[in-house]
Amino acid sequence: MPKKKGSKKSKKEVVVEVLAVSRPQVGSAPRHCGATHMLPSLRPALPAASSLFAQRDFGAEFEPVDGKGGELGLEHLEFTRKVDDVAARLTEFQAAMAPSSGGIVDISGLRCHELPATLVEDAEAADGCSSLVASDNLLVGTGLGSLPALRNMVSLDLSANFLVGVGPAVLGELRKLEVLRVGSNKITVIPDEWAGMIMLKELHVESNDLKELPGACIASWPRLAVVDARSNKLTALPDELGACIALRRLVVAANEIAALPDALGDALGLETLDASGNKLTAVPPSLAACSRMRALRMCNNAVADLPAELFAEMGSLRELALHNNKLSQLPASIGSCARLEVLTLSGNGIKSLPDELAGCTDMKEFYCNNNAGLTSMPASLKAWSAIEAVSFKGCKIKGFPEPEEEFAAAWAGTLKHLDVTSKGKKPSCKLPKDAFTDKMYRTTIVGAAEKKVKKSKKGKKKG
């Protein structure tokens, strides 16, 4: 029914009219605004409207909260259209520069809905592209059909886009691809077609909704060295990971994994394993064969016991994170980790520390907070000649091993932080008199030492 003459228009009708006037038409003269004026020959054919924007209720989005009838909201909408126009031109410009930019095309953050036509339709540009960075855009799976034209591409970044459900099968046609980044999307399934990426070395699928890593695909990637699948919904890992002889880094933190496969111990080149924040109750003994391990993170799980010989061959281990588990003790094999620098044991049920811990002669940081049953530290720990930070906060350490002065002197040269507080700021023990320098007292929170400093300050004020 037509509106009567002079009737007031709704906010939506006003916005539609503004869009009709402000939207640049194909073939129209370019507006004078920055890169738009500089690159008139690279003007793309803009779509009438994207599905994402068409679903928005612009009337609700631009409520007249400014007290001026929504005028500022409409100005913002017009500005957004200009930004989109400039971003589209910059996208085409970056694509056209591929042959002369070392093969790297960076169109990240340019609000792209599809790949630039200049890149995929021009043979020279397509062949010259070895790396495409298209993160933080508006790309969907159906808009990637032209990717196979980039036959020489070895690195692709599609993170932080709108890839939802099954991953784009078209990626499997990229035979030379070595690095794939599709993190921060909503991918639920890795399709079998991805097995076609036979040269793949790095797979980054963090922050998606994956429930499994397909063994068939992993078996087809003999050069796979890095897998980052943190923050998904994985419940298990495939045995095929153990057959990846090139695997160096495996990150599966913040998932729902109940057990690690025994076959993982066959990945002898593994250097970093991060399985923190899962539902693990045990660590497979087979991991003891991973002699090149440098960082092992098993924190925030429910591990109650560690295999006796787990660390026997891990002489290269630098970092070991076991905090927030259910451990009551450490295996004696920990003494084989001579290069270990950082060890976290906080939030367990540890009642005693093994004397063999002294074998970790490169130890720099040792955190054993909130183990209420721990009342003493081994005298052998004075062998830690490089120690910088020690924390027993929340424990009940009764004192330094005898002779206290000798033990404290062994640490005094390098120690920068020592915390032996039990509840609040109450110390659990007295520190050996004059064991540490005044500088240390001033730069650290040290239970009884802190109390001593405060007393001395009060004494000076009274005087």
N, C-alpha and C positions, 0 to 999 in steps of 0.2 A: 504493500500500500504506500503510495507516494506521500512524502511529508508535505504539510501545508507550507505555503510561502511564509518565510519569516520565522519558522519554527527553529528552536535551538538545537544544534547538532550535538550528538554525544561525543565523549572524549575519543572513542574508538574511530568514529567517522573522521574526526579531525586528524588523528594520527595517520589513517589510511591516505588522506589527501596529501599530507606532508610527505609521506613515503613516495607517493606517485610523482610529486613535483621534484623531490630531492634525489630520487634514485637516478644515477647516470644511465642514459640509454646507450645501447651498443651503437657505435659510430658517431656519437655526439662529441663535440669539442671537449677536450680535457680541461678540467678546472685548474686554476692556478693555485696549487698547494704543495709545496715541497717537491718530493720525488715525482709527483704526478706531472708537474710541469717539465721536469727534466727528462722524463722517459715517455713521451707521447707515443712512440712507435711500439712500445711493449704493452700497450693497453690490452688486457684480456677481455674475452666475452663473458661478462658477469652473468650468473644465473638470475632468473627473476626473483627467486627467494629460496633459501635453503629450508630443508624440512625441519631443522632444529629451530630456526628463527620463526618459521611459519606457525609452529605450535605454541609460541609464546603469546600470552595475553598482554599486549603492550599497554592496554588501558590500565591493567592492574600494576604493571611494572613501573609506570610513570605516574603515580598518584600525585596530585598537586599539593605535595607536602611543603612547598616553598611559599605558599600563601599568595601566589601570583597566577592562580588558575592553571598551573601545570606548564607555564611557559619555559621554565628552566628544564623540565623534563623533556620537552620537545626539542629544545636546543641540544640537549645531550644526545638525543636520538639522531639528530642531523649530524652531530660530530662523529658519532659511532659509524655512520654510513661513510663519511669521509675517510675515517681510519681504515675501514674495510677496503675502500678503493685503493688507498695508498699501499696497504699491505699486499693486495693482489699484484700491483705493479712491481713491488719489491721482490715478490716471489718469482715472477718471470725474469726479473733482472738477475737474481742470484742463479737461476737455472741457466740463463744464457752465458754466464761467466764461468761455467764449469770447466771448459777446456783450458782456461787461462788461470785457474785458481788451484792448481794441483789436484784437480779432480774432486774437490770437496764442495758440496752444495749444501748450504745451511739455510733452511727456510723455517727454523724453529720459531714458535711464538708469533707467526704471521696469520693466524686464524684461517689456515687453508682448509678447504672442504675437499679438495682433490689435488693430485699432483700437477705441477705446472706443465702446461702443454708444450712450452718451449723445450723442456727437458726431455720429455718422452717422445715427442714427434720429430725433433731435429736429430738426425743420425749422429752428427758430430758431437752435440751436447750429450747425447745418451751414451755414446761410446767413451766419452771423456770423463764420465762421472764414476768415481771409484768409491765415494762416500757420500751418503745422503743423510742429513740430520733434519728430520721432520717432526721433532718432538714438540709437545705443547701446542697442538693444533686441533682442528675439528674433523680429522680424518676418520672415516668409517671403513669397514672391510670392503664394501662394494666399490669404494673409490680408489682401490689400489690395483685394479685390473691391468693397468699399463706398466706395472713394475718390471715385468720380464724384459721390457725394452732396454733396461739398464743392465745389460748382460755382463758388464765388467765390474759391477759393484761388489766391493768386498766388505763394506760396513754400512749397516742400516739402523737408524734410530727412529722408532715409531712410538716411543714412550709418551705417556700422558696425552693420549688421544681418545677416541671413542670406539675402540675395538671391543666388541661385546660378543659373548658366546664363543663359538668355535673360532679359533684363530684363522686368519686369512690363508686359505689353501694356496693362493697364488705365490706365496713366499717360497714354496717348494721348488719353483722354477728358477730360483736364483742359484745356479750351480757353483758360482765362485764366491758366494757369500761366506765370510769368515766370522763376522761379529754381528749379532742380532740383538737389539734392545727393544723390547716391547713391554717394559714395566709400566706400572700405574695405569693399567687399562682394566677391563672387566672380562678378560679371556677366561673361559671355563674349561676348554679342551684344546690340547695341541693336536692338530689333525695329522693323519698318517702321511699326508703329502709333504710335510716338512722334512721327511726323511730324504728328500731330493737335495737338500742343502749339504751335499757330501763333503764340503770343505770347511764346515762350521767348526770354529774353535771356541767361541764364547757365546753362551746363551744367557740372556738377562731377562727373566720373566717375573721379577719381583712385583709384589703388590697387585696381584690379580686374584682370580677365584679358582685356580687350578686345584683339582683333587688328586691328580696323579701326573707323574712324568712318564710318558710312553716309552716302554723298553725298546720297542721296535725302532723308534726314531733314534734313541741314544745309541743303539747298536749300529746305526748307519752313519754315525759321526765319529770315525776313528781318531780324528784330530782334536776332539773336544778336550779343552783344558780348563775352562771356567764355566761353572753353573751357579747362577744366583737365582734362587727360587724362594727367597724369604717372603714372609707375609702373604702366604696363600692358604689353602685348606688341605694341604697334603696330609695323608694318613700313613703313607708308606713310601719307600724308595725302591726303584727297580734294581734287581740284581745286575743288570747290564752295566750299571755305573762302575762295577768292579773290573769290567773288561776294558774300560777307558784307560789305556796305558799312559795317555798324555794328560790325564786329569790332574790339575794342580790345586784348584780352589773349588770347594763345594760349600755353598751357603744355603742352608735350609731352615734358618731360624724363624721363629714365630709361625709355626705350623701346628699340626695335630698328630705328629709322627709318634707312634707308640714304641717302635723298635727300629734300630738300624740294621740293614742286612749284613750277614756275615761276609758276603761277597765283597763288601766295601774294602775289606782288608787286602784285596787283590790289586787295588789301585795303589801300587807301591810308590808312585811319584807324588802322592797327595801331600801338600804342604800346609793347607789351611782347611780345617773342617769346623764349621759353625752350625751346631745343631741346638743352640740355646732356645729356650722358650717353647719346648715341645712337651710331650708326655712320656718321655723316656724313663724307664725304670732300671735300665742296665746298659752297659757299654760292651759291645762284642769284643771278645778276646783277640779276634783276628786283626783288630786295629794295631796291635803290637808290631805287626810287620811293616807298618808305615814309618820307616826309619827317617824319612825326610820331613816329617811333620814339624812345622815351625809354630803354628798357632792352633790350639785345640780348645774350643769353647763348647762346654756342655752345661752351662749355668741355667738356672730357672727350669729345672726338670724335677724328677722324683727319683734320681739315681741313689740307691742305698749302698752299693758296693762297687768297687773297681777290681778288674782282674789283676791278680798278683804280679804278672809280668808285663802289664800294659805299657810301662815306660822303659822297659829294659833296653830297647833299641832306639829310643827317641833322644839321642844325644844332641839333636839340632833344635829341640823344642825351645822356643823363646817365651811363649805366652800360654798359660793354662788357666782357664776360667771354669771353676767348679762351684761357685757360690750359689746359694739357694737351692740345695738339694737335700738329701737325707743321709749324707755320709757320716760315718762314725769314726773313720780312720783313713789314712792314706797308705797305699802299699809301699813297701820298702824300696821297690824298683824306682821310686821317684828320685832316688839318689843318683841315678844314671843320667839325669837331665842336667849336665854340668853347665849348659848355656842358658838355662831357664832364668828369665829376668823378672817376669811378673806372674805371681801366683795369687789367686783369689779363692778363699775357702769360707767366706762369710756366710752366715745363715744356714749352717749345717748342724750336726749333733756331735761334732768332733770332741773327743775327750782327751786325746793325747796326740802328739806329733812324733813321727819316727826320727830316730837319730840320723838316719840316712839322708834326711833333708839337708844336712850340711854339705852333701855332695853337689848341691846347686850353688856352686861358688860364684856364679855371675849374678846372683839374685840382687835385684834393685828395689822391688816393691813387693811387700808381703802383707796381704789383708786377710785377717782371720776373725773378723768381728762377729759378735752375737753367737758364739759357741759357749753357752753357759757352763758346760761341763768341763771346759778347759781351764786348768789351774796352774799349769807350768809350761815352760818352754825348754827344749833340750839344750844342754850346755854346749853341744856340738855346733850350735848355730853361730857361735862366735867366728866360725870360718867364713861367714858372709862378709868379706872385706869390701864389697862394693855396695852394701845395702844403703838405701836412701830413705825408705819409708817403711815403717812397721806399725800395724794397727791391730790391737787386741781389744778394741772397744766392745763392751758388753760381755767380756769374758771375766774370769775371776783369777787372773794371774796373781800369785801371791808374792812374787818377787823374782829378781834376776837369778840365774843359776850361780852357785858358788864357784869361785870367789866373785862376788858381784862387781868389784872394781875392775878386775881383769876382763870380765865379760863386757862391761860397759865401755872399757877403753878400746876394745876391738872394733866397736861400732862407732865410736865418737868421731872418728876422722871423716866419715862420709854421711852419717845419719842426719837427715833434715826434718824428719817427722816421726814422732813416736806417740802413740795414744794407748794408754792403759787404763782409761776410765771405765768404770763398771756401770753405774747408774747415774744418768745425768752427767755431772762433772765430778762426781766423787771418784777418786782414784782407787784402784784395787790393790795397789802396792806402793811402797816408797821406792823412789829411785836412789841409786847409790849416790852419796854425797859428792858433789863436784865432779860427777862422771862426765857431764857434757858441757859444752861451751856456753857462755852467756848468749852468744848469737843464736844458738839453737833454742834457748828458752824464749827468745823474743820472736822467733819466726814459726813457731809450731804450737799446737795444742797438745800438751803432754801431761795429762792427768795430774800427778803430784807436783811435777815441775811447774805447771801453770799456777797451781795453788801457791807455790813458793814465791813466784814472781809477784803475784797479787799482794801477798803479805809484805814483801819488801817495799812495794810502792806505797802501801798504806803507812808503813813505818816512816817513810821519807816525808809524807804529807804532815804527819803528826809533829815531826821534828821541826 
